[in-house]
Amino acid sequence: MKKWLLVIFLIISRITSAQDLLDEVIRNQIEAAGVPPVIIIGTEQIHANTVLPVFYERRGYKAAWCMENDFLPHTYELIRCLRDANEHGLNPDDYHLQRMKMLVANLESFLSSNHKLNLVMLAQLDLLCTDAFLVFGSHLVSGKVNPETIDSEWMASKREVNMLDLIESAIQTGQITRTFDVLLPRHTGYELLSNHLKKYYEIESKGGWPKISQWATDKFDPNDPSLSKLQYRLRISGDLANQKSKDQQNIFSVLETSIRLFQYRHGLEITGRLDSLTLYELNIPVEERIRQLKINLERWRWLPQDLGNPYVIINIPNFELDLIKENKSILQMRVVVGKPYRRTPVFSDKITYLVFNPYWYVPKNIAVNDILPQIRQDIDYFSSKKMRVFYHDYEPASEIDPSTINWTGISKENFNYLLRQDPGPLNALGNVKFMFPNKFNVYLHDTPSRDLFEKTERTFSSGCIRASKPIELAEYLVSNNSSYPLNYINTLISSGIEQTLTLNKPMPIHIQYWTAWVDVNGILHFRKDIYNRDETLYDALIESPPTTRIIN
């Protein structure tokens, strides 16, 4: 504080305007921060340490939120917006909220007693407000966490906004709330998920929901307290409507319907019975559900604003593909995704072409880890699977008779072959594959292993995605490209020859990882974190923001 008083004394000797004095205090605070600047106000560190100095330099170091004897109305509006940051799964204290409220309260006490405002405190408040706006705004635009720093199998489609122009415009117009609203993802799914987060905060504030014990519904009396506890648990989560009837048969019928809805929302086998998995999901505390909602709101902020129309979206934990047009699902199908140790990556791209009757060129890791052990046991594997062997630098003339190779002496280190499976009913890719070239070398395809789609949890692939209704999807894509005649797909498949069909209108595809989301019918769903991605993200979300990269 003595240092601040000395600075003010030196400035007073050459400045008469209190407003000019305030501006000089701000300038001196920034200039004294060094290079790169480190600005600390009390226990709060300025995070936007590269952009904030540029902002003040561009405006001649004039205060943006405070005046010589007051603070501007949009200062209060900013504080209200930051207070509501938790509705988006973000922590208000990441944006200096408590320190700002304390400064405002102290300054208001000066005003109420007709004292001149403390210029040091005004300068501190101004700097904190600017930093809070820049950091909160950047988090709304592209998320607090950069997913690629915590997961190598995740590519985000980050939005870009010039935050310097945005904050200047917001201050000039005084429209802080509206500015932040513009930054939010323009997706109904984000808004609905945020609304459910508010509801779950309310449930938490009232003590959450009770723990349910295992029991058999057909043995319960309508007046049994355990039954009332289960009904309350299902009602509080929106699975059970208010029930006034005392008829036992009707009560259990309604209860069974409610349990079925709960099971549907949690990706369980729909039986209407209180089995062990249903009981486990019922007893997950509301605090953990809130955590899931926060995590998945962050994931929405990594998506592009325009998903396309129509577009394909695959939710990995839900094992489902949806073709969306005009915000409605016009085609749904089950999918098989990667095993936990061969996880399906997350990214957005465009389906640009389809391959019918595809050859399967076996990736080396699958050839070595999965197929080589089978070859060693049975050399007839090649003929039974319609598989061929080529030298690694594939040429049609380089095919090798597999019986001439000593497979027991082949290992990962000296595996210099390319395995190729011919088109046909045994081909691992089925009749068609949907290509969207990407760095992960994954794609969507048909499969002969139809029985796997009957499983509840479908993590069986090596990273690519297997579709249960590939022909229906192909037909839609072809119909969306009017240059192709009807029944063209049947003609291509019946030929038995590998053929490529390029789409005149590439189809946006988004492979996502949501463990909580709201469907097109407004129903909130939760799913198991099959790849253990949630915990890593949550740990990053609750960390204090580092010195932040702000888009400018």
N, C-alpha and C positions, 0 to 999 in steps of 0.2 A: 504493500500500500504506500510506503514511503517513496518508492520509485515512481508510482503513479502521481503522487503529489508534486514531486520534483518536475516531472514532465509537464504537468498542468501549470506550474509556476512559470516555467520557461516560455510556455506558449502564451500565457496571459500577457507577458511583457510586449508582445507584438500583435495580439489579436484582441479586438474589442467585442465582436459578436459571439454570444454564447453558442449559437448554432455552428459558427465557424470553429469554435473551440471544440465542440463535440466531434466535428469532422476530423480535426487534427488529432484528437485522442485516438480515433479509429485508425487513422493513417499511421500513427506512431506505433500502435499495437501490432499492426501488420508488418511494418518495416523492421521492427525489433525481433520478428519471429525467425529471422535467418533464412538460409537457402539450403535445402528445401524448408519452407516455413513450418514451424511447430508452434501453434497457438494454443495455449492452455488457459482456460478461464475457470478458476477454482479447481474443481476436480474433473472438469469437462475438457476434452480435447477436441479441437476443430478437426473434422474428418475430411472435408472437401478442401484440403490444404493447398491444392494447386488452382482450383477454380475460384474459390472465394476471393483471393487477392486480385484476380483478374476482374471479377465483378466490381469490386470497389475502385479499382484503378480506372475502369471504363466510366464510372460515374463521378470521377474526381474526388473519391473518398467521402462522398456525402452519405450521411446516415440514411438507411433505407426504411427503418421501422420506427425510429424515435425522432423526437424534436427536442429542442433545448429545454422545454418545460412540460413535455407530455410524450406519450407514444401514440402512434397512429392507429386508427381503428383496425386496420388489417393485421396488426400485431395480435390483437385478441382473437381475430378469426383464425390466424395460423395456430395459435395455442389450442383452439377448439378442434381443429383438424388433427393435430398431433394427438390430442387426447383420445380421438376415435381411431387411431392407427390400429388398435387391437382388433377392430372389426375386420381388418384385412390380414389378420394373423401376424402383425408386426408389433414390436415392443415400443410404446411411446417414449420410454426412457432412452432408447437409442438416439433420440432426437432432442436431447437436453431438456425434456419437458419439465422435470422437477426443478432444475436450476432456473429455467426461464420463469416458472410460476413464482419462485422465491424472489427473483429480482423484481418482477412486476408487483408483488405484494409489498416489498420494501419501498419501491418507488411510489406506489399509491399512498403509502403512509406519509411520505414526504409531502405529496400533493394535498392530502387531507389536513395537514397541519400548516399549510401555506408556506412550506419551505421550498427553496430552489432544489431542483433535482440533482442528484449526484451524477456528474458527467461520466465518471468512470463506470458506474453501474449502467448508465444508458448505453455507453459504447459496448460494454460486455453483452448486454441484451441484444443489441443490434447485430453483433457478430454471431451470436448463438442463433438468432432467428434466421439469418441468411444461411448458415450452415445447415440448420434443421430443414429449411425449405429444399435446399439442393440435394441433401442426402435422402430425405423422405420421397421427394419427387423421383429421384433416380431409382429408388427401390420399387416404386409403383410402376415405373416404365419397364424395367428389365429384371426385377427381383433383387433381393438383398444378397443372395448367394449366387456366385457363378458356378453352375453345376459341373462345368468341365474341370474345375479345380478339385472336385471331390469324387468325380465318377468319370473315368475315361470312356465309358460306354454311353455317354450322354452328350448330345449336341443341342444347344439352345438356339432358338431363332430370336436373337435379341433385337428389340426395337431401339431406334435411335431418335433422340430428341435433343435439341439445342437448349440445354438448361439455362445458359446465360441469357438468351433471348426470352425464355419463358419466365424466369423470375423477374426480369425487368418489366415485362408486360403485366405480370400479375400485380406488381407493386404499383405501377402507374394506374391501373384500372381498379385496384383494390379488390379484385376477384380471386381470392386465394382458394376458396372452396371449389369454385367452378374450374379453376386451373387444375387442381388435383383430380377432380372428377374426369376431366379430359384425359388425364394420364392413365386412368384405370383401364385394364383389359376390357374391350368392348364385347365381351362374350357373355351370353346369358348364363352359361355354366359357372362363370366366376361370380356373378352377382348372386345367384341362387346359393352357391356354396358359402358366400359371405353372410347371407341372411341366416343360413342354418348355424353358422358359427355363433351369431348373436343369440339364437335360441339355446344353444348348448351352454353358452356363458350363463344364461338365465337359469338353466337346470342346475348348473354347478353352484350358483349363488344360493340355491334353495336346498343344497345338501346332496345333490346328485340322485342316484337311484339305489334301491336296496339290493343286497346280494340275495340271489335265489338259490335254494337248495334243490338237489335232485329229488323228483317225485313223479308218480304216475298219475296223470290227470283223471283216469277213470275211477280212482279210489278216493277222490276228494268230495267232501261235502261243500255246498255253496257257501256255508258260513265259516269254513276253515280259514284261519288267518293266513296260512301259506298261500291259499288261492288268491286272497285279496292282495297279497304282496306281489304275486306274479302279475295280476291284472294291473296294479299300479305301475309296475316296471314297464309293461308293454304300453300302457297309456301315455306315460311321460315321454316315451320316444316316438309317439305317434303311430304305433302299430295297432292299438286297440281303441276303438271309439267308446264313448260313454255308454255303459250298459245298465239299464234300469230293471230289466226283467229278473225275477227271482226263480224262473223255471230252470232247473238244474240242467236239463238236456240242452236248452237253448244257450245257457252260459258256456257249457263246454264246447258247443258248436262254434260260437263266436270266438272262444279262446283258441280253438284249433286253427281257425281262419287267421287270427292275429299272429300265431306262431309261424304259420306258413308265410305270411307277409314278412315277418322278421327274418326268416330263413332266406327268403328271396333277396332281401336287401343286403344280406351279408354273404351271399354266394354259397349258401349251404344247400345240401340236399333237402328238397321241400317235402317234408313228411307230415308236418303238423304235430309232431311229437317232440317232447323235450329231451332230446338225446344229448349225449355228452358234449358234442361240438356246439350245439345250440346253447346249452347251458354256459359253456365257456365264453361264447360271444355275448350273452346276456350279462355276464359278470365282469366284462371289461369296463373299468370305471369311466365316468364321463370325462375325467381329466385326460385320459388317453385318447378318447375320441376327439376332444378339442385339439389335442396335439396333431392328430391325423388331418383335421380340417385345416390347420395352419400350414402344415407341410404341403398340402395339395393346392392351397391358394397360391403358395409360392411357385409351384410348378405351372400354374396357369399364366403367371407373369413371364414365363420363359417362352411362351408360344407367340407366333406372329399374330398381329391384330386381325388379318384377313386369312381365314382358314381355307377359303375357296367356296365355291358353290356350283356343283356339288363337291364333296370331298369324302375321302375314306379316313376313318379314325379307328385305330386299334388300341384298346386298353389292355396292356399286358397282364396285370393282376386279375382282370375280369375274364381273360381268355375269350374275348369277343371282338368282332369286327362290325362296324356300322358304316353304312353308306348314307351320308347325310345330304339332304337337299332341302333348301328353304327351311332349315332348322328342324327338319323331321327325318327320322330314320326310315328310309325306304327299302333297306335290305339289311338284315342282321344275320350273322353266322358265327358259329363257334370257331375258335382257332386253337392251334397248338403252338406254344412258344418254347423258348430255349430252356434247357435244364439249368438249375441254379449255378452249375459250374461252367455253363456255356450260355450266358445270359443274352437275351434279345436286347439290342441297344435301343436307345430312345433318340429319335430325330424326326424331322419333317423333310419331305421330298416330293417328287412327282413321278407317278407311273407314266413312263414314256413309251414303253412297248411291251408286247406280250409275245411269248414263245410257246407255240403249240407242239406237242410231241417232243419235248425237250430231251436232249442228252443230259445226263448228269455227270459233270466233271467233278469228281470227288475231291474236296479240299484235303490238303495234305494232312492236317491234324486229325481229320476223321479217318482218312485212309490208314494212318499209322496207329492211332489209338483204338479205333473201333473195328476196322475191317481186317487189318493184318493178323490179329489173334485168331480170327475165324478162318483165314486162309491157311494158317499153319495147321489148324485142326482138320481142314477139309479142302483139298485142292479143287474139288468140284464146285466150290463156292462160285467161281467165275461163270461156269455154264449155268448153274441154277439161278443166278441173279442176272444173267445176260450182261455180264461185266467184261470189259476188255482192258488190256494193259498196253501202254505206250511208253516210250521213253519220255522223260520229263519235258524235253523241248519238243512238244507234240507236233507231229506231222502225220498225215494219213498213212504214209508208207512205213512209219516207225512202229507199227504194232508188233507186239512180242507174244509168243506162245507162253502163257503163264506156267506151263508144266516144265519149261526149260530153266526156270528160276528157282534157286535154292532159297525158299522163303524162310527157312529156319535161321538163315544167316543174315536176314534183312532186319534192320533196326531203323529207328528214327534218324540216326546219323547218316546212314547210307541208302535211304529210301529215295531213289532217283527215278521214280516211275509216276506216270499219270494213269489213274483208273477212270474209266468212262463207262457209264451204264447206258445201254441202248434204250430208245423209246419203247414203250409198251406197258402192259399192265403191271409189271414188276417195278417199273421205274420209280425211284423215290420221289420224283417231282410230279408224278401223275401226268395228266394230259396238258397242263398249262402252267406256266410260271409268269408272274407279273413283275416286271423289272423297273426298278428305280435306282440306277447306279449310285453307289455310295461307298464311302471309305471302309465300311464294315463288311462289305460284300454279303449283305443279307438281302433277301427278297421274299415275296409272298408266292406260295405255290400250292398246287393240288397234292394229294397223297393217296397211295393205295391203302394206307393203314387207317381205315375208316373207324375202327372200333375205339380208337383213342379219343374220339370226339364225345363218347359217352361218359368219359371220366369227368368228375367234378373239377379236379385240379389237373390242368393239362400242360405240364412242363416236361416235354419229351423230345424236343428238337435240339439241333446243335446251334441254334441261334436264329435260323430262318423261321418264317411263320407259315404254318400249314392251314389252309382254309377249308372249311367243310362244304361251302357252296361255291367253288371256283368258277363253274360254268355260268351260274347266274350272274356273278360279278363280271365275267368276261362278256357276256351278252349285253349287259348294261353299257360297258365301255365301248363295245362295238356299235351299239345303237346310238351312243352319244357322238360317234364319228360317222356321220351320214354317208360317207363315201363307200361304206361297206354294205353289201346286200344282206338281206335276211338269210338265215341258215348258213351264213358264211363260216361260222365256227364249226358246225357239224361237218362241213366239207373239209376244213383244215384238219380236224381231228381224225376223221375217217381215212385220210390219206396215209396216216402212219409215218409221215415224213416230217422232220423238224422244219418248222416254218415260223418266221417272225412277222408280226403285225405291228406296225408303228402307228401310234395314236396321233391323229391330227390335233386333238385336244387333250394334252396330258392331264392326268387326274391327280390333284393334290392328295398326298397321303401323310398322315400324322401318326407315328407310332409313339404312344404315350404310356406313362406309368402312373396311374392314379389309384391310390388305395382308399380314396374318398371322393365321391362326385355325385352330382345330381343329374338324373337322366332327363330325357325329353318330356317325360310325364311329371316332372317335379319331385320324383322320389329320391331321397338321399340313400346312397349305397356306401358300404364299407367293405373292404376286401383285405385279405391276408397279404402282408408284405413279403411276397415270395422270394425276392432277391435281397432282402434286408437292406433296402435303400433308404428307408424312412429315418432310421436312427442317425445315420451319418448326416443327412440333411438337417434334421432337427438340431443336432449339436452345432452345426454351422449357423443355423438361424438364431440361436439364443446367444451366440457370441456377440460381444460389443463390436460395432462396425469398425473395421480397420480404417486407416487413412484411405479414403474412398476415391476410386476412379469415377469421375462424373463425366457424362457425355456432354460435350460443349461444342 
